[in-house]
Amino acid sequence: MGFLIGCSDPTDKHVPASEEKALHTSGVISRYHALLNEPHSMPLAHRGFIVGIEKAPRALIGYASNTPDNSRLNAPDRMPPEAGPKDLENQVWTYNRAFTEPKLMFVSHILQYGPEARGNGMEVRQLHSTYSGSALHPVTNPLEAEPNLPANVYEHSWAAMEQLEQAIDQEVAQAKAEGHPFTHILFLSMGWNNDQIEALERYNSIVQTTRNAAGGSEKFDPLVIGITWPSVWGGTSVLDIANRALHIGSYGVKSVDADEIGYSYANYIMNSILPRIENKHHIGTVAIGHSMGARIMTRAYYSGELLKNAPQRMEKGPLVIGLQGAFSANRFRPGYELVPVVRWLFHGEGAPYQDHTYPNGDLVLTWSEKDRANPVARFATGARHVGGKTGETTIKSTPALSEKFVFFDWPKGGLTADYCPKDQQGSKVAYINATQIIQSHGDIRNPDVGDLIWKTIACYRGH
């Protein structure tokens, strides 16, 4: 009989401790680069990439300016005819707020996953890292090594985006040359309170349940691009009061962080890198986000025109599936203003999703009466999140919102094979009542959700 005994050992760490301290990414938040220390703990089970995003004080990563990155992004400056008089002002305020926090996001590492040369497993290689050492590129005495960080961590992050694009291009071309081309590009993001290991476990589940629903890899064999990001304060345990308080207290800040990523790195991947890949290889993109991950993906979807020098998309825009989205239904509502007392203290968002025709893609959202997490946000931020009952009620009871949506109920066991909301949708958002298959906010890994995802992909992007 054999026994395995687990214990925490600081010598398991390969990222230099001095570099973590220099960037303020040490302690419990080092779990957002856990894959650099333990790349095989939860490997991505499919060919693709993990883009690890972290957060550090602006000056420490080489971007001391308290302004958005005007070299890469433009502030919102265009409104559709039906926009309210303060929508543009509120959109600009929200945009600026996302980039003027004391800390700024940076891409700390990118890992690439592919089949082993021998065997049936997946091997991982390091495409990019801010840190000088990792388990894949070890340094001597990481606990004592002097810091050896890039001169400008922020610019190093954006250079990594170019490396990512080249690697995606090569992977798609190689799969085609091998006679097994990818069926789709799958761009993924998880939400609040998901560390790296949990995010990868969810990505693996989503891909596998969707593939099962498709009947195998002949119809669904995507190249996967997953984001991980510092989505919560506190440690991994939610049993003690201090951690629980930190988790709950982080919600507002993490909402802004999700928007920052949606405006910047996720936007660049979705609306700059992937259009060039799509145009060259004639492959479609499916973006899936859960909770605040849906916030990231939808923010990116509606922010393409904010990118400077973005390519023109020759193919149709992405299919975006927002599972239990943690963002306000009023993002679609032109002219929406906060109630007077609140308006004196806070800005509204300016309905950034009101022009649904612009992205030229398709948006599908789910909600569930059994999602107890999303409705709670109303008490913290006043937002009626689209993933819960309060969001659904707001949408259906507000003509300026309901006219932008088409509504579906998803039964247990799924709809028939000929289900296709785009036949009725036009330029509207498909809004699916998934109460029968989603039993809680995080219940997205079950086979019924895989069936929903697959039938939605088959509808919009074909088999």
Secondary structure by P-SEA (a helix, b strand, c coil): cbbbbbbbbcccccccaaaaaaaccccccccccccccccccccccccbbbbbbbbccccccccccccccccccccccccccccccaaaaaaaaaaaaaccccbbbbbcbbbbbbccccccbbbbbbccccccccccccccccccccccccccaaaaaaaaaaaaaaaaaaaaaaaaaacccccbbbbbcccccccaaaaaaaaaaaaaaaaaaaccccccccbbbbbbccccccccccccaaaaaaaaaaaaaaaaaaaaaaacaaaaaaccaaaaaaaacbbbbbbbbccaaaaaaaaaaaccccccccccccccccbbbbcccccccccccccccccaaaaaccccccccccccccccbbbbbbbbccccccccccccccccccccaaaaaaaaacccccccbbbbbbcccccccccccccccccbbbbbccccccccccccccaaaaaaaaaaaaacccc
